[in-house]
Amino acid sequence: MTRKKVLVTGASGLVGKVFLDHAREKYELSALNRRAVEGIECHQADIADFAAIRPAFAGKETVVHLAARAASDASFEQALSHNVIGTYNVFEAARQAGVRRVVFASSGAAVMGWESEFPYNTLIEGRYDEAPEAWRKVTHETPTRPGGFYGWSKIAGEALARHYSDAYGMSMICLRLGRVNPENRPVDARVFSVWCSYRDVSQLIEKCIDAPASVTFDIFYAVSNNKWSYRDISHARDVVGYEPQDAAEEHRG
């Protein structure tokens, strides 16, 4: 069977490394990265430079767009240049090259503002005795509420993905990534709510790459099956078959 040709931007970041390790044998992987990525074909360029990145997209079927300025305290200028203009460049280069699908790494920061309100504040602060027995999860249909300019830039990327799907017929799937950290386990109260394990984030990216062509646009939350989560994973389960294998509570000391 011919393996899908998948281009990964930002492949040297944590999520990129995790996914490459998970998917090396399944897909024909290549990278678009500012520095070389060991073990796979890598086109070295900055996503802010449209002309420089265009050759990386030739002949690719799917793009997994992970490159970003992933800092919650990013300034407006940083978020604009790296996460808005850079994302436009990736989407447009993919369109011009005839790429069928883009899996866009959005962020839970698109809805992080809800954490200031009850009951979500009790969950992310670890005040579980004050939390209700059940709570309404934040879903893909909940109004966005960004955490800083970083969250705003990811919302802008999602809106741009919607446009590319509607205007050009591309399949554009947005993943609101939870906290994927070097420790691969929760390290504080908030992370117990928003954590996503290495194998769960890799599984969901893979499910999106292989989703039916009928999935032309969607938004999924990439978090593990965490007891104190406020982000919905049932939509990803229903649409692409996501079944998280890990849960933050398994790491409770």
FIRO-688744 format. One record per residue: x, y, z of N, C-alpha, C in turn; residue number from 1. Coordinates in pm, whole numbers, plus 50000, padded with zeros to 5 digits. Layout:
! FIRO-688744
(sevo (X; Y; Z); (X; Y; Z); (X; Y; Z); NUM),
...
This chain:
! FIRO-688744
(sevo (50084; 49881; 50000); (50000; 50000; 50000); (50088; 50125; 50000); 1),
(sevo (50053; 50221; 49916); (50128; 50345; 49910); (50101; 50429; 50034); 2),
(sevo (50206; 50475; 50097); (50189; 50556; 50217); (50157; 50700; 50180); 3),
(sevo (50072; 50764; 50260); (50038; 50904; 50237); (50161; 50992; 50257); 4),
(sevo (50171; 51093; 50170); (50282; 51188; 50181); (50237; 51304; 50268); 5),
(sevo (50298; 51311; 50387); (50256; 51407; 50489); (50371; 51502; 50521); 6),
(sevo (50344; 51631; 50508); (50440; 51734; 50544); (50407; 51786; 50683); 7),
(sevo (50507; 51793; 50770); (50488; 51840; 50907); (50566; 51971; 50925); 8),
(sevo (50497; 52080; 50955); (50567; 52204; 50986); (50596; 52208; 51136); 9),
(sevo (50704; 52274; 51172); (50739; 52280; 51314); (50774; 52143; 51371); 10),
(sevo (50838; 52061; 51291); (50863; 51921; 51330); (50964; 51907; 51442); 11),
(sevo (51042; 52009; 51470); (51141; 51999; 51578); (51085; 52039; 51714); 12),
(sevo (50959; 52086; 51718); (50895; 52116; 51846); (50855; 51988; 51917); 13),
(sevo (50807; 52000; 52039); (50775; 51882; 52119); (50667; 51797; 52052); 14),
(sevo (50555; 51857; 52013); (50449; 51779; 51950); (50497; 51721; 51818); 15),
(sevo (50575; 51798; 51744); (50630; 51747; 51618); (50716; 51624; 51639); 16),
(sevo (50806; 51628; 51736); (50892; 51513; 51764); (50811; 51392; 51807); 17),
(sevo (50714; 51417; 51894); (50629; 51308; 51942); (50555; 51243; 51826); 18),
(sevo (50498; 51324; 51738); (50422; 51269; 51626); (50513; 51196; 51528); 19),
(sevo (50629; 51252; 51498); (50720; 51185; 51405); (50760; 51047; 51458); 20),
(sevo (50790; 51038; 51587); (50827; 50909; 51646); (50712; 50809; 51634); 21),
(sevo (50591; 50859; 51649); (50472; 50773; 51644); (50440; 50727; 51503); 22),
(sevo (50463; 50813; 51403); (50407; 50791; 51270); (50509; 50758; 51162); 23),
(sevo (50635; 50742; 51198); (50739; 50722; 51096); (50711; 50605; 51003); 24),
(sevo (50657; 50499; 51056); (50636; 50379; 50976); (50506; 50382; 50897); 25),
(sevo (50415; 50469; 50933); (50283; 50470; 50868); (50276; 50562; 50747); 26),
(sevo (50343; 50678; 50756); (50334; 50777; 50649); (50471; 50805; 50588); 27),
(sevo (50470; 50859; 50468); (50593; 50911; 50408); (50606; 51056; 50454); 28),
(sevo (50685; 51076; 50557); (50691; 51204; 50626); (50802; 51293; 50571); 29),
(sevo (50775; 51421; 50569); (50878; 51522; 50542); (50850; 51640; 50634); 30),
(sevo (50946; 51730; 50643); (50935; 51840; 50738); (50960; 51973; 50669); 31),
(sevo (50891; 52075; 50720); (50920; 52215; 50688); (50959; 52278; 50821); 32),
(sevo (51086; 52317; 50832); (51138; 52356; 50963); (51252; 52455; 50944); 33),
(sevo (51274; 52538; 51043); (51384; 52633; 51031); (51519; 52567; 51045); 34),
(sevo (51525; 52454; 51114); (51651; 52380; 51123); (51627; 52235; 51082); 35),
(sevo (51735; 52166; 51049); (51724; 52029; 50999); (51658; 51938; 51102); 36),
(sevo (51585; 51840; 51051); (51520; 51739; 51134); (51581; 51604; 51099); 37),
(sevo (51641; 51541; 51195); (51714; 51417; 51171); (51620; 51304; 51128); 38),
(sevo (51661; 51232; 51027); (51591; 51110; 50989); (51487; 51124; 50881); 39),
(sevo (51449; 51246; 50843); (51351; 51262; 50736); (51392; 51379; 50646); 40),
(sevo (51334; 51380; 50527); (51354; 51491; 50435); (51306; 51620; 50500); 41),
(sevo (51388; 51724; 50495); (51350; 51849; 50559); (51382; 51967; 50469); 42),
(sevo (51281; 52049; 50444); (51298; 52175; 50372); (51313; 52284; 50477); 43),
(sevo (51428; 52349; 50478); (51456; 52449; 50582); (51416; 52588; 50535); 44),
(sevo (51316; 52644; 50604); (51268; 52779; 50574); (51179; 52824; 50689); 45),
(sevo (51156; 52954; 50694); (51068; 53014; 50794); (50931; 53032; 50732); 46),
(sevo (50824; 52993; 50804); (50690; 53004; 50747); (50649; 53148; 50721); 47),
(sevo (50722; 53244; 50774); (50693; 53385; 50746); (50736; 53424; 50604); 48),
(sevo (50815; 53338; 50537); (50867; 53367; 50403); (50794; 53277; 50302); 49),
(sevo (50690; 53331; 50240); (50606; 53250; 50152); (50684; 53189; 50037); 50),
(sevo (50763; 53267; 49970); (50837; 53215; 49855); (50931; 53103; 49896); 51),
(sevo (50991; 53116; 50013); (51088; 53016; 50058); (51023; 52883; 50094); 52),
(sevo (50899; 52886; 50143); (50838; 52761; 50189); (50766; 52684; 50077); 53),
(sevo (50733; 52748; 49968); (50647; 52687; 49865); (50698; 52551; 49815); 54),
(sevo (50830; 52534; 49791); (50875; 52405; 49738); (50847; 52286; 49829); 55),
(sevo (50832; 52309; 49959); (50811; 52200; 50053); (50678; 52129; 50032); 56),
(sevo (50583; 52194; 49967); (50447; 52142; 49957); (50422; 52059; 49831); 57),
(sevo (50514; 52062; 49739); (50495; 51991; 49612); (50477; 51841; 49634); 58),
(sevo (50369; 51787; 49580); (50346; 51644; 49586); (50292; 51590; 49717); 59),
(sevo (50262; 51678; 49813); (50212; 51633; 49943); (50059; 51619; 49940); 60),
(sevo (50010; 51521; 50013); (49865; 51500; 50022); (49806; 51570; 50144); 61),
(sevo (49882; 51571; 50253); (49833; 51628; 50379); (49944; 51710; 50442); 62),
(sevo (49906; 51820; 50506); (49998; 51902; 50584); (49952; 51902; 50729); 63),
(sevo (50043; 51873; 50820); (50017; 51887; 50963); (50091; 52013; 51007); 64),
(sevo (50016; 52118; 51033); (50076; 52250; 51059); (50089; 52272; 51210); 65),
(sevo (50211; 52250; 51260); (50241; 52265; 51402); (50325; 52389; 51433); 66),
(sevo (50388; 52446; 51334); (50478; 52560; 51358); (50401; 52679; 51412); 67),
(sevo (50454; 52740; 51518); (50386; 52854; 51580); (50477; 52917; 51684); 68),
(sevo (50442; 53039; 51721); (50499; 53103; 51839); (50409; 53061; 51955); 69),
(sevo (50447; 52953; 52022); (50361; 52892; 52125); (50395; 52947; 52263); 70),
(sevo (50364; 53072; 52283); (50391; 53136; 52412); (50266; 53212; 52456); 71),
(sevo (50218; 53182; 52576); (50095; 53245; 52623); (50110; 53395; 52640); 72),
(sevo (50236; 53441; 52657); (50259; 53584; 52675); (50310; 53651; 52547); 73),
(sevo (50288; 53587; 52434); (50332; 53644; 52307); (50269; 53782; 52286); 74),
(sevo (50348; 53873; 52232); (50297; 54005; 52201); (50208; 53998; 52077); 75),
(sevo (50133; 54105; 52052); (50050; 54110; 51932); (50135; 54093; 51807); 76),
(sevo (50250; 54160; 51801); (50335; 54153; 51684); (50388; 54012; 51661); 77),
(sevo (50427; 53943; 51770); (50477; 53807; 51759); (50366; 53712; 51713); 78),
(sevo (50249; 53725; 51774); (50137; 53639; 51736); (50095; 53663; 51592); 79),
(sevo (50098; 53788; 51550); (50058; 53821; 51413); (50155; 53763; 51312); 80),
(sevo (50284; 53783; 51331); (50382; 53741; 51230); (50398; 53590; 51225); 81),
(sevo (50403; 53524; 51341); (50427; 53380; 51343); (50299; 53299; 51322); 82),
(sevo (50192; 53339; 51388); (50074; 53252; 51396); (49961; 53291; 51302); 83),
(sevo (49959; 53414; 51256); (49854; 53455; 51163); (49910; 53461; 51020); 84),
(sevo (50010; 53543; 50999); (50068; 53552; 50864); (50134; 53420; 50827); 85),
(sevo (50207; 53360; 50920); (50271; 53231; 50892); (50170; 53123; 50859); 86),
(sevo (50058; 53121; 50930); (49955; 53022; 50902); (49889; 53047; 50767); 87),
(sevo (49864; 53173; 50734); (49814; 53204; 50599); (49911; 53152; 50493); 88),
(sevo (50039; 53174; 50512); (50138; 53128; 50414); (50131; 52976; 50395); 89),
(sevo (50118; 52904; 50506); (50111; 52758; 50499); (49984; 52714; 50426); 90),
(sevo (49870; 52773; 50461); (49745; 52736; 50396); (49748; 52768; 50247); 91),
(sevo (49801; 52884; 50212); (49802; 52925; 50073); (49901; 52841; 49992); 92),
(sevo (50016; 52811; 50050); (50112; 52725; 49980); (50053; 52586; 49959); 93),
(sevo (49979; 52537; 50059); (49913; 52407; 50046); (49808; 52411; 49934); 94),
(sevo (49731; 52518; 49929); (49629; 52531; 49824); (49691; 52532; 49687); 95),
(sevo (49795; 52612; 49670); (49857; 52622; 49539); (49921; 52491; 49494); 96),
(sevo (49963; 52409; 49591); (50026; 52281; 49558); (49926; 52168; 49540); 97),
(sevo (49797; 52196; 49564); (49696; 52093; 49548); (49685; 51998; 49666); 98),
(sevo (49730; 52040; 49783); (49718; 51957; 49903); (49571; 51938; 49937); 99),
(sevo (49533; 51817; 49972); (49392; 51787; 49996); (49346; 51825; 50136); 100),
(sevo (49434; 51811; 50233); (49392; 51831; 50373); (49503; 51898; 50452); 101),
(sevo (49463; 51989; 50542); (49554; 52049; 50640); (49499; 52021; 50778); 102),
(sevo (49584; 51966; 50864); (49552; 51949; 51006); (49624; 52061; 51080); 103),
(sevo (49548; 52153; 51133); (49602; 52276; 51192); (49606; 52266; 51344); 104),
(sevo (49724; 52285; 51400); (49738; 52285; 51546); (49692; 52418; 51601); 105),
(sevo (49566; 52424; 51638); (49514; 52536; 51713); (49552; 52513; 51860); 106),
(sevo (49476; 52569; 51951); (49513; 52558; 52092); (49391; 52574; 52181); 107),
(sevo (49397; 52510; 52297); (49295; 52534; 52399); (49293; 52678; 52445); 108),
(sevo (49399; 52752; 52414); (49402; 52894; 52448); (49291; 52972; 52377); 109),
(sevo (49231; 52911; 52275); (49118; 52975; 52207); (48996; 52989; 52297); 110),
(sevo (48991; 52906; 52403); (48877; 52913; 52497); (48923; 52930; 52641); 111),
(sevo (49050; 52958; 52661); (49106; 52962; 52796); (49042; 53069; 52884); 112),
(sevo (48986; 53171; 52824); (48921; 53276; 52902); (48807; 53224; 52988); 113),
(sevo (48745; 53112; 52949); (48637; 53054; 53029); (48686; 53004; 53164); 114),
(sevo (48817; 52987; 53178); (48871; 52936; 53304); (48856; 53036; 53419); 115),
(sevo (48820; 53158; 53390); (48800; 53257; 53496); (48663; 53244; 53561); 116),
(sevo (48575; 53163; 53502); (48437; 53153; 53549); (48408; 53019; 53615); 117),
(sevo (48312; 53018; 53705); (48265; 52896; 53769); (48186; 52812; 53668); 118),
(sevo (48201; 52681; 53666); (48281; 52599; 53758); (48422; 52571; 53710); 119),
(sevo (48458; 52626; 53592); (48587; 52591; 53532); (48704; 52637; 53618); 120),
(sevo (48686; 52748; 53690); (48795; 52795; 53776); (48825; 52696; 53888); 121),
(sevo (48723; 52630; 53939); (48748; 52530; 54046); (48825; 52411; 53991); 122),
(sevo (48802; 52376; 53867); (48868; 52260; 53808); (49015; 52287; 53783); 123),
(sevo (49045; 52403; 53723); (49184; 52428; 53686); (49269; 52472; 53806); 124),
(sevo (49203; 52512; 53914); (49276; 52549; 54036); (49284; 52434; 54135); 125),
(sevo (49225; 52321; 54101); (49231; 52205; 54189); (49142; 52215; 54311); 126),
(sevo (49041; 52301; 54309); (48948; 52316; 54422); (48827; 52224; 54399); 127),
(sevo (48855; 52095; 54396); (48754; 51999; 54355); (48637; 51988; 54453); 128),
(sevo (48660; 52020; 54579); (48551; 52014; 54676); (48447; 52123; 54650); 129),
(sevo (48484; 52225; 54573); (48392; 52334; 54539); (48326; 52313; 54402); 130),
(sevo (48369; 52213; 54329); (48315; 52189; 54196); (48181; 52116; 54206); 131),
(sevo (48092; 52139; 54111); (47965; 52064; 54110); (47989; 51918; 54074); 132),
(sevo (47888; 51836; 54093); (47901; 51694; 54059); (47918; 51674; 53909); 133),
(sevo (47860; 51761; 53830); (47874; 51756; 53685); (47877; 51898; 53632); 134),
(sevo (47935; 51916; 53516); (47943; 52049; 53456); (47934; 52037; 53304); 135),
(sevo (47887; 52144; 53243); (47877; 52149; 53097); (48016; 52168; 53038); 136),
(sevo (48053; 52080; 52948); (48185; 52091; 52885); (48186; 52203; 52781); 137),
(sevo (48300; 52263; 52764); (48322; 52358; 52655); (48339; 52276; 52528); 138),
(sevo (48259; 52303; 52426); (48261; 52226; 52302); (48311; 52310; 52186); 139),
(sevo (48314; 52248; 52070); (48356; 52320; 51948); (48254; 52427; 51910); 140),
(sevo (48134; 52421; 51968); (48032; 52520; 51939); (48024; 52631; 52044); 141),
(sevo (48098; 52618; 52154); (48101; 52722; 52256); (48171; 52846; 52200); 142),
(sevo (48121; 52965; 52227); (48190; 53085; 52179); (48336; 53088; 52225); 143),
(sevo (48422; 53130; 52136); (48563; 53140; 52171); (48584; 53250; 52275); 144),
(sevo (48691; 53234; 52352); (48725; 53331; 52456); (48875; 53321; 52480); 145),
(sevo (48953; 53393; 52400); (49097; 53367; 52396); (49172; 53405; 52522); 146),
(sevo (49277; 53328; 52545); (49374; 53362; 52648); (49489; 53436; 52582); 147),
(sevo (49488; 53567; 52586); (49596; 53649; 52532); (49598; 53655; 52380); 148),
(sevo (49702; 53719; 52328); (49717; 53732; 52183); (49745; 53597; 52119); 149),
(sevo (49808; 53507; 52194); (49832; 53373; 52140); (49699; 53304; 52111); 150),
(sevo (49607; 53305; 52207); (49476; 53246; 52185); (49402; 53313; 52071); 151),
(sevo (49410; 53446; 52064); (49347; 53519; 51954); (49403; 53473; 51820); 152),
(sevo (49535; 53455; 51812); (49595; 53417; 51684); (49548; 53279; 51639); 153),
(sevo (49522; 53190; 51734); (49474; 53057; 51699); (49328; 53062; 51652); 154),
(sevo (49249; 53150; 51712); (49112; 53170; 51663); (49116; 53224; 51520); 155),
(sevo (49207; 53316; 51494); (49222; 53369; 51357); (49258; 53257; 51260); 156),
(sevo (49345; 53165; 51303); (49382; 53052; 51219); (49264; 52961; 51191); 157),
(sevo (49180; 52939; 51291); (49061; 52857; 51271); (48965; 52921; 51171); 158),
(sevo (48947; 53051; 51184); (48859; 53122; 51090); (48914; 53116; 50948); 159),
(sevo (49045; 53127; 50936); (49107; 53117; 50804); (49090; 52976; 50748); 160),
(sevo (49100; 52876; 50834); (49078; 52738; 50790); (48937; 52719; 50739); 161),
(sevo (48840; 52777; 50809); (48701; 52771; 50764); (48687; 52832; 50624); 162),
(sevo (48752; 52946; 50602); (48747; 53011; 50471); (48808; 52922; 50363); 163),
(sevo (48922; 52862; 50391); (48987; 52779; 50289); (48904; 52655; 50257); 164),
(sevo (48834; 52603; 50356); (48745; 52492; 50331); (48627; 52535; 50242); 165),
(sevo (48565; 52645; 50278); (48448; 52693; 50204); (48483; 52742; 50064); 166),
(sevo (48590; 52818; 50053); (48623; 52882; 49926); (48694; 52790; 49828); 167),
(sevo (48773; 52695; 49879); (48858; 52615; 49791); (48833; 52466; 49800); 168),
(sevo (48740; 52423; 49885); (48708; 52281; 49894); (48814; 52196; 49960); 169),
(sevo (48905; 52257; 50033); (49006; 52182; 50105); (48948; 52129; 50236); 170),
(sevo (49000; 52017; 50281); (48964; 51965; 50413); (49055; 52030; 50516); 171),
(sevo (48996; 52104; 50611); (49072; 52180; 50710); (49024; 52139; 50849); 172),
(sevo (49110; 52072; 50923); (49074; 52020; 51054); (49159; 52089; 51160); 173),
(sevo (49093; 52148; 51259); (49161; 52225; 51363); (49164; 52146; 51493); 174),
(sevo (49280; 52134; 51553); (49296; 52064; 51681); (49331; 52165; 51789); 175),
(sevo (49242; 52181; 51886); (49272; 52267; 52000); (49352; 52187; 52101); 176),
(sevo (49485; 52196; 52085); (49575; 52114; 52165); (49569; 52151; 52312); 177),
(sevo (49565; 52048; 52395); (49581; 52067; 52539); (49728; 52075; 52574); 178),
(sevo (49759; 52054; 52700); (49897; 52069; 52747); (49976; 51941; 52724); 179),
(sevo (50064; 51947; 52625); (50159; 51840; 52599); (50293; 51888; 52654); 180),
(sevo (50347; 51820; 52754); (50466; 51872; 52820); (50581; 51772; 52818); 181),
(sevo (50704; 51818; 52842); (50819; 51727; 52836); (50809; 51611; 52934); 182),
(sevo (50742; 51633; 53048); (50731; 51528; 53149); (50632; 51419; 53109); 183),
(sevo (50545; 51448; 53013); (50439; 51357; 52970); (50353; 51309; 53087); 184),
(sevo (50323; 51402; 53176); (50236; 51376; 53290); (50193; 51510; 53349); 185),
(sevo (50086; 51514; 53426); (50045; 51641; 53489); (50149; 51686; 53591); 186),
(sevo (50172; 51817; 53596); (50270; 51871; 53691); (50210; 51976; 53783); 187),
(sevo (50086; 52017; 53758); (50018; 52110; 53849); (49868; 52094; 53831); 188),
(sevo (49791; 52168; 53911); (49646; 52149; 53912); (49584; 52174; 53776); 189),
(sevo (49626; 52280; 53709); (49565; 52310; 53580); (49591; 52200; 53478); 190),
(sevo (49712; 52146; 53481); (49747; 52043; 53384); (49665; 51916; 53406); 191),
(sevo (49622; 51889; 53530); (49532; 51776; 53553); (49402; 51792; 53474); 192),
(sevo (49365; 51914; 53441); (49244; 51938; 53362); (49269; 51934; 53212); 193),
(sevo (49381; 51990; 53166); (49399; 52013; 53022); (49508; 51926; 52959); 194),
(sevo (49561; 51830; 53032); (49673; 51748; 52985); (49635; 51661; 52865); 195),
(sevo (49731; 51642; 52774); (49717; 51547; 52666); (49847; 51467; 52656); 196),
(sevo (49837; 51337; 52663); (49956; 51251; 52661); (50014; 51242; 52520); 197),
(sevo (50137; 51194; 52514); (50203; 51178; 52385); (50123; 51086; 52293); 198),
(sevo (50081; 50972; 52346); (50013; 50879; 52255); (49872; 50926; 52218); 199),
(sevo (49809; 51005; 52307); (49676; 51056; 52271); (49684; 51166; 52166); 200),
(sevo (49779; 51258; 52180); (49789; 51364; 52078); (49829; 51304; 51944); 201),
(sevo (49918; 51204; 51946); (49959; 51139; 51821); (49843; 51065; 51758); 202),
(sevo (49763; 50997; 51842); (49647; 50925; 51789); (49550; 51020; 51720); 203),
(sevo (49522; 51134; 51784); (49423; 51225; 51726); (49474; 51288; 51597); 204),
(sevo (49601; 51322; 51590); (49656; 51374; 51464); (49642; 51269; 51355); 205),
(sevo (49674; 51145; 51388); (49663; 51037; 51290); (49518; 51017; 51247); 206),
(sevo (49424; 51022; 51342); (49283; 51007; 51308); (49238; 51118; 51211); 207),
(sevo (49292; 51237; 51230); (49256; 51348; 51141); (49316; 51332; 51002); 208),
(sevo (49439; 51286; 50995); (49501; 51261; 50865); (49419; 51160; 50786); 209),
(sevo (49371; 51058; 50854); (49303; 50947; 50788); (49151; 50960; 50788); 210),
(sevo (49098; 51073; 50834); (48953; 51092; 50838); (48894; 51086; 50698); 211),
(sevo (48767; 51049; 50687); (48702; 51044; 50556); (48706; 51180; 50486); 212),
(sevo (48700; 51177; 50355); (48701; 51302; 50278); (48581; 51389; 50310); 213),
(sevo (48477; 51329; 50366); (48357; 51405; 50402); (48381; 51502; 50517); 214),
(sevo (48491; 51485; 50590); (48525; 51579; 50697); (48596; 51697; 50631); 215),
(sevo (48521; 51797; 50594); (48577; 51910; 50521); (48620; 52024; 50612); 216),
(sevo (48558; 52033; 50730); (48601; 52129; 50832); (48550; 52080; 50966); 217),
(sevo (48637; 52091; 51068); (48591; 52060; 51203); (48694; 52109; 51303); 218),
(sevo (48652; 52110; 51430); (48736; 52151; 51541); (48725; 52045; 51649); 219),
(sevo (48840; 51994; 51694); (48843; 51892; 51798); (48936; 51936; 51911); 220),
(sevo (48900; 51896; 52033); (48988; 51919; 52149); (49081; 51800; 52167); 221),
(sevo (49209; 51829; 52176); (49309; 51725; 52198); (49348; 51726; 52346); 222),
(sevo (49271; 51653; 52425); (49304; 51630; 52566); (49284; 51482; 52595); 223),
(sevo (49350; 51434; 52697); (49331; 51296; 52739); (49200; 51283; 52815); 224),
(sevo (49168; 51163; 52859); (49041; 51136; 52926); (49050; 51176; 53073); 225),
(sevo (49061; 51306; 53098); (49090; 51357; 53232); (48964; 51376; 53314); 226),
(sevo (48968; 51332; 53438); (48851; 51341; 53527); (48802; 51484; 53543); 227),
(sevo (48895; 51580; 53552); (48859; 51718; 53582); (48865; 51808; 53459); 228),
(sevo (48855; 51749; 53342); (48859; 51827; 53218); (48732; 51909; 53201); 229),
(sevo (48745; 52026; 53140); (48627; 52103; 53103); (48610; 52110; 52951); 230),
(sevo (48697; 52040; 52877); (48693; 52044; 52732); (48635; 51913; 52677); 231),
(sevo (48545; 51924; 52584); (48472; 51810; 52529); (48557; 51726; 52435); 232),
(sevo (48556; 51595; 52453); (48622; 51505; 52359); (48523; 51415; 52286); 233),
(sevo (48394; 51425; 52321); (48296; 51337; 52259); (48281; 51366; 52110); 234),
(sevo (48298; 51491; 52070); (48284; 51527; 51929); (48394; 51459; 51846); 235),
(sevo (48517; 51461; 51895); (48626; 51393; 51824); (48603; 51243; 51819); 236),
(sevo (48547; 51189; 51926); (48515; 51045; 51928); (48409; 51013; 51822); 237),
(sevo (48306; 51096; 51816); (48196; 51070; 51723); (48236; 51084; 51577); 238),
(sevo (48320; 51183; 51547); (48350; 51214; 51407); (48467; 51134; 51352); 239),
(sevo (48576; 51122; 51430); (48695; 51055; 51376); (48737; 50933; 51457); 240),
(sevo (48662; 50898; 51560); (48693; 50776; 51636); (48803; 50789; 51738); 241),
(sevo (48826; 50910; 51788); (48929; 50932; 51890); (48892; 50860; 52020); 242),
(sevo (48982; 50776; 52068); (48963; 50705; 52195); (49089; 50721; 52279); 243),
(sevo (49094; 50824; 52364); (49215; 50847; 52442); (49252; 50726; 52528); 244),
(sevo (49380; 50701; 52536); (49431; 50586; 52610); (49478; 50623; 52751); 245),
(sevo (49489; 50751; 52777); (49546; 50797; 52904); (49452; 50892; 52975); 246),
(sevo (49477; 50911; 53105); (49399; 51002; 53187); (49490; 51063; 53292); 247),
(sevo (49473; 51191; 53316); (49559; 51262; 53411); (49555; 51199; 53550); 248),
(sevo (49439; 51153; 53592); (49425; 51098; 53726); (49510; 50974; 53750); 249),
(sevo (49551; 50909; 53644); (49639; 50792; 53658); (49775; 50831; 53714); 250),
(sevo (49806; 50960; 53710); (49935; 51008; 53758); (49924; 51079; 53893); 251),
(sevo (49807; 51070; 53957); (49789; 51134; 54086); (49874; 51063; 54190); 252),
(sevo (49956; 51140; 54263); (50045; 51080; 54362); (49974; 51039; 54490); 253),
